[in-house]
């Protein structure tokens, strides 16, 4: 039997007020004034020549430069990721020779500026004019001219990819090391091979740590493609806008054109990075509380809800055992 008490008629609910924060309003006014001043400066400054910017923003050579820049970025990141994953696995190997080779690669390519590396790759056909396959100190069986194999585009891809791989190798290695060793021990106890453990257990869990810096490196690679003139490769966005600027003697408007394109591509990459981080961070992102009733939406799932949605646990309870 429950007893209910009538509410006190003299009870007055507390009406709490937030503490005044004049600093917020003052900072907002200051930022708004500075933003308006910057907009006024950009609009009224005749040096910027916004008419020229709008004319050449969708110019054929500029759009083609955007395409070549994106192609350089994608291919270089694919090459860098493959090389980095290989180097990171070698760094974790028990073989001291493999660890030494990986360390030497990372040391050299991280220590030399990327512009210098691109110059070397541009001169590779001069340093190595011919590749010969044959018996050592004996007859030649097959030979190739490096001028026919290594064009300026592929030299730029190789130079950017190998440089990026040295940085990504440490990122991937730290991600692999973030996975608890107990995961590997439990997988070996189940009879899984090392390759299967790496592919199905370690790498999927490490992606939560790898994706954020990998996204940053991708954005950095997009901007680093502006250095491929050192190869020289002359079809990227920066060279295209510089060529038009030199013809018109208007460098500033064409710099704005290049900057706007880089900002647009970077914005798309940042959106993609956000969704990748959310995907690989399922069940670990504590910034969004779980919804009532087990958490319905993607962003609001609890860790247990994410585990249940993976389908790796049986739906039916274990059968009862009679003693």
N, C-alpha and C positions, 0 to 999 in steps of 0.2 A: 504494500500500500504506500503510495507516494503522497506527500503533502506539498501542496503548492502554496507559496506565499504571495500575497498581493503586493505589487510593486509600491514602493513608497511614493505617496502622492507629492511629497515635497522634493523628490529627486529631480535635479536639473542636469541634463547631459552636458558634458564638457565640450565646449566649442574651441578647439585648439587652433591657433593661428600660426602660420609659418613665420619664423623670425625674419625681419626685414633684411634684405641683402642689397644695400645700395651699390656695392661694388659691381654686381652683375649689370645693373642698369648703366652705370658709368662706363664700364668696359664696352657694353653694347653700343652706346652713343659714340664712343671714340672709334670703334671698329667701323661703324656705319659711316662716320664722317670721312675716315681714311679710304673706305671703299668708294664712296661717291667722288672723292678727289681723284682717286686712281682712274675711275671710269671717265671722268671729265678730261683728264690728261690724255688718256688713250684716244678718246673721240676727237678732241680738238687739236692734237699734235699733227701738223702737216707732214712731218718726216715719215710717219708710219705708212702713209699712202694706202688707206684701206681699199680704195678702188683697185689698185694693183693687186692687192691681196685677194680680193674676190675674183678678179680676172684669172689669176693663175692658180687658184686653189684646186680647181678641177682640170688643170691643163693636162694634156695627154702625156707629156714627159713626166710630169709630177706624179700622175696616177700610176704610170709604169714604174717609176721609182719606188712608190709605195709597195707595189707587187714584188719587186725584186728584194726590197728590204724585208718583207714578210717571209719570202722564200729563204733568204739567208738566215733569218732568225729561227725558223722552224728546223731547217736541216742542220744548222749548227747546234741547236739544243738537242736534237735527236742523237747526233754524233757525240756530243759532250756527255749526255746521260748514259749512253752505252759504255763509253770509255770510263766514266766516273764509277759506274756500278762495278765494272771489272776491277778497277783500281781499289775500290773500297773492299771488295771481297778478297783481293790479294793482300791488303793491309791486315785483314783479320785472319789470314791463313797461318797455319803452323809452320809453313815452309819459310825459312829465313831468306831464301833467294827471292821468292815472290814478294815478300815484304820489302826487301831492299830495292827491287825494281820499282815497285809502286811508290815507295818513298822518294826515290830519285826522280821519277816522272813528276810527282807533285812539287818537289823542291825546285826543279828547273822551270817548269811552266808557270808556277806562281811567282817565281823570282824575277822573270824577265817581263818587261812591259808588253802589253798586247800589241802596241803599235810596232815595236821592234820585231816581235814574232811575225807579224804580217809582212813586214819588209823582207824578212828571211824567206818566208814562203813565196813571196813574189819573185825572189832571186833563186828559187830552188832549181829552176831549169838551167840556170847558169852554173850553180854549184854542182848539180848532178845532171849533166846533159843527156846521159843515156843510162838505162837500166839493163844490165846484162844477166842472163840466166845461162849457166853452164858449169863446167867442171872447174873447181878452184885451181888457179894457176894452169889451166888447160884451155881447150877449145871452147868457143862460145857456141851455145845451142840456140839461144834466142835473145834478141835485144829489142828494146823499145826506146823511142825518143821521148823524153819527158815533156818536150814542147807539144807533142801530139796528145799526151794523156792529161797533163795538168794545165787546164785553162785558168784564167784569172778568177773565174767564179768559183771553181772547185778549190783553188788555192785559198780563197777567202773563207770558204766553208771549213776546210781542214784547219786553217789557222785559228779561226774563232772557236771551232769545236774542241780542239785539243787544249786551248787555253781555258775554256769553260770547264772542261772535264777535270782539270786539276782542282778547281774550286768546288765543283759539285762532289768530287770524291770525298772530301772531308765532311760535307753536309750529309751525304748518304751514309758514310761510316758512323757519324754520330747518331743518325736515325736508327741504324741497325743495332748499335750498342745500347739504345734506349729500351729495347725489348728485353724483358727479364730472361735471364739464362734458364730459369725453370721451364720456360716455354720450349726451349730446345731439348732439355733433358726429358720432359714429358713426351715430346714427339718421338725422340729416339726410343723411349720405352715402348711406344706403340709400333715400332718397327719401321718408321719412316726414314727415307734416305736423306742425306744432307741437302741435295738439290730440292727435294720436295719440301723439306722443312723451310728452306730459304724462300721458296716460291709461294707456299701456301700458308705459312705461319709467321715468319719473321717480317718479310717485306710488307704484307698488308697492314700489320700493326705499326711498322716503322713509317708508313706513309703519312700518318698523322703528324709526325715530327718533320718529315722531309718536305711536305708540300709547301708550307709557308716560305721557307728560304728558296725553294725551287722556283716559286712564282716570282720572287724578287730577282733571282738570277735571270729569269726569262725576260723581265722588263729591262734589266741591265743589258742583256744581250741585244735587245731591240735598239737601244741607244748606242751600243758599241759598234753596230754595223756601220755607223757613220765614219769609222776609221778605215774602211776597206779601200780607200783611195791609196793606202800604202802598198797595196798588192802589185799593181793598181787595178781596181775594179770600179768602173765609172758609170754604173747604171742604177745605183742606189738613190734613195730619196735626197740625201744631203748633197750629193754631187749634181743631181738634176736641178735642184733649186739654186745651187751655186752657179751652174752654167747659165741659167736664165738671168740671174742677178748680174753676172759679169757682162752679159749681152746688153742688158738694159741700164747698167750702172745704177741699180737700185738694190743694194744688198739687204737693207732692213726689211722691206716688205716680203721678200722671198724667204728671209729667215723666219718671219712670222708664219708664212705658209708651211714651212717645214715643222715649226714648233706646234702648230695646230694639228697637223697630221700625227705627229708623235704623241701628242696628248690624247687624240682620239683613239689610237691603237692601244695606248697604255690603259685607258679607261676600260676598254673591252677586256684586256688581259686581267685587270684587277677584278672585274666582275666574275670572270671565269675562275680566278684564284679563290674568290670568296666561296663559290659553290663547291669547289674541290675540297676546301678546308672543312666546310660543313659536312660533306659526304664522308670523308675519312675520319672526322671527329665525332661521328655518331656514338652516343653513349658516354662520351668523355667531356663534352662541352657543358660546363656548369654555369654558363652565363645566362641560359634560359631555363627557368624552373619548369619541372614537369607539370603537365596539366592534370587536373583532377580526373580520376577514373583510369589511370594508367598512362596518361599522356597521349593525346591524339595526334597532333601535327608533327611534322618532321623536326622543326626546331625545338619543340617542347617535349620530346621523348626523354624519358629517364633511361638510365643505363640498363635496367632490367627490361624495359620495353624494347630497347634496341636489340638485346640478346634474344628476346622472344621472337622478334620480327625476322631474325636471321634464319630461323627454322632449324637450328642445330640441336635443339632440345626436344624430347618427346612430348607430344601433346597430352597423352594419357598418363596418369600417375602409375607408379610402379605397382605391380600386383601384390596383394597381401599374401603373406606366407603364414600358413597355419603350423603351429608348433605342436 
